[in-house]
Amino acid sequence: MYPVELTTPMAKDLTDNGFEGLSTPEAVTEVLSQKEGTTLVVVNSVCGCAAANARPGAKDSLNNEKKPDRCVTVFAGVDKDAVNKAREFMLPYPPSSPSIALFKDGKLVHFLERMHIEGRSAAIISANLKMAYDKFC
């Protein structure tokens, strides 16, 4: 587990920009079990590709006519139980940090694994998510 003093600024990067931080498995279940609407989930991480690509891409993607009804985040290496619960909803994909998932009506409809984030620019990630929003939101 990472020290909270290290991860707080990284978590705030999303929560200060409209994402709700989920820190318990119960909160994750409550949000991802909803059968109506769309939810974007960012599995945040301390790695460089989260800072350079995933978080900026996720934030920028919300500058779109269509966007998710709700945006939430869990933090790998910090909120272990919440992350594990979120990953249950993301099956059959293996655990991946960072990662970004879009749910519609309680079903996973779009997923970016670390391999889709690492080495790609925030602009590419944002464009990918905007296409998903245009299709599912």
MOQUI-V196794 format. One record per helix or strand of 2 or more residues. SS is the DSSP state (alpha for helix, beta for strand). FROM is the first residue (numbers start at 0). LEN is the number of residues. Records with the same first field share a line. If there is no record, write none. Layout:
SS: FROM-LEN, FROM-LEN
This chain:
alpha: 3-12, 24-8, 47-14, 79-10, 113-4, 121-15
beta: 19-2, 37-7, 69-6, 98-6, 106-6
